Amino acid sequence: MPGFLTTASVMMCPHGGTIQPTPVSANVTAGGAPMLTAADTFLVAGCPFNIAGAPQPCVSVQWVQSAAQSTRGGSPTLTLSSVGLCVAATQAPQGPVMISSTQATVSGL
């Protein structure tokens, strides 16, 4: 099984902005950090993207593919193989989430 995304996972937008997750619930952990689901909130900070000199930063993440066989609180969990799109304030897709670290173990299920 691929690694689980947690609040300790490192995720970035394709332009170098940092993705900051806020879990709905912290009762299930992987590696000591709360596991993340598609229902959680993901905000992007520090995205420098602009179009023709006009700022168009990534501001949030919409998950389009989550784990097929794992849920937490009724919502699909997120893993290294999950696919998220970073979006601008206008909801225009800006590119995929880049995941650089995950957690392999789970406790509290």
KOLGU-659755 format. One line per 8 residues: number of its first residue (from 0); for each residue x, y, z of C-alpha. Coordinates in Angstrom, 2 decimals, decimal comma. Example, Ala and Ser with C-alpha at 12.3 -4.5 7.8 and 13.67 -1.06 7.14 Angstrom:
0) 12,30 -4,50 7,80 | 13,67 -1,06 7,14;
//
This chain:
0) 0,00 0,00 0,00 | 1,35 3,46 -0,81 | 2,23 5,91 1,96 | -0,57 7,87 3,61 | -0,73 11,65 3,52 | -0,71 13,24 6,96 | -0,32 16,70 8,43 | 3,43 15,95 8,46;
8) 3,54 15,22 4,71 | 5,36 17,71 2,50 | 3,24 18,92 -0,42 | 3,77 21,80 -2,84 | 2,00 23,41 -5,76 | 3,82 23,15 -9,12 | 5,12 26,71 -8,66 | 6,73 26,15 -5,25;
16) 3,92 27,22 -2,91 | 3,51 25,24 0,31 | 0,30 23,26 0,85 | -1,03 23,50 4,38 | -3,65 20,85 5,30 | -6,27 21,25 8,01 | -7,82 17,88 8,94 | -11,48 17,62 9,91;
24) -10,54 15,03 12,55 | -7,24 14,05 14,14 | -8,26 10,74 15,76 | -6,55 8,45 13,19 | -2,81 8,86 12,79 | -0,04 7,58 10,57 | 3,45 7,92 11,99 | 2,03 10,01 14,85;
32) 0,44 12,68 12,60 | -3,27 12,98 11,71 | -4,18 11,27 8,43 | -5,67 13,38 5,64 | -8,78 12,76 3,54 | -10,29 14,36 0,46 | -12,79 16,10 2,80 | -10,06 18,05 4,63;
40) -9,10 21,64 3,77 | -5,89 22,29 1,83 | -4,66 25,88 1,43 | -1,65 26,97 -0,63 | 0,69 29,64 0,72 | 3,44 31,47 -1,12 | 2,60 30,54 -4,72 | 4,40 33,04 -7,01;
48) 2,55 32,10 -10,24 | 1,41 34,96 -12,47 | 0,12 35,33 -16,02 | 1,42 38,23 -18,11 | 2,51 40,07 -14,97 | -0,80 39,59 -13,15 | -0,70 37,44 -9,99 | -2,65 34,19 -10,38;
56) -1,42 32,14 -7,38 | -2,62 28,70 -6,38 | -4,83 29,08 -3,29 | -6,31 25,64 -2,60 | -6,35 21,97 -3,63 | -9,16 19,88 -5,09 | -8,56 16,12 -4,87 | -9,70 14,25 -7,98;
64) -8,43 10,77 -7,02 | -8,13 9,38 -3,51 | -7,43 5,96 -2,01 | -9,81 3,32 -3,36 | -9,80 0,97 -0,36 | -9,26 3,14 2,70 | -11,52 5,64 4,48 | -11,43 7,73 7,63;
72) -14,71 9,04 9,03 | -16,50 8,05 5,82 | -14,14 10,02 3,57 | -11,50 8,44 1,32 | -7,98 8,80 2,68 | -5,17 10,30 0,63 | -2,00 8,43 -0,34 | 1,09 9,00 -2,45;
80) -0,91 7,81 -5,48 | -3,74 10,32 -4,90 | -4,16 13,10 -7,45 | -4,87 16,67 -6,42 | -5,15 19,80 -8,53 | -4,00 23,16 -7,26 | -6,51 25,87 -8,16 | -6,52 29,66 -8,28;
88) -9,09 31,86 -6,53 | -11,11 31,72 -9,77 | -11,11 27,89 -9,44 | -8,97 27,62 -12,59 | -6,73 24,51 -12,42 | -3,05 25,45 -12,05 | -1,38 22,02 -12,01 | -0,93 18,88 -9,90;
96) 0,03 18,65 -6,25 | 3,65 17,57 -5,78 | 3,99 15,15 -2,84 | 7,47 14,63 -1,45 | 6,88 12,73 1,81 | 4,25 10,42 3,35 | 3,76 8,06 6,32 | 3,71 4,27 5,95;
104) 2,14 3,13 9,24 | -1,36 3,75 10,61 | -2,78 3,60 14,14 | -6,27 4,15 15,50 | -8,30 2,58 12,67;
//
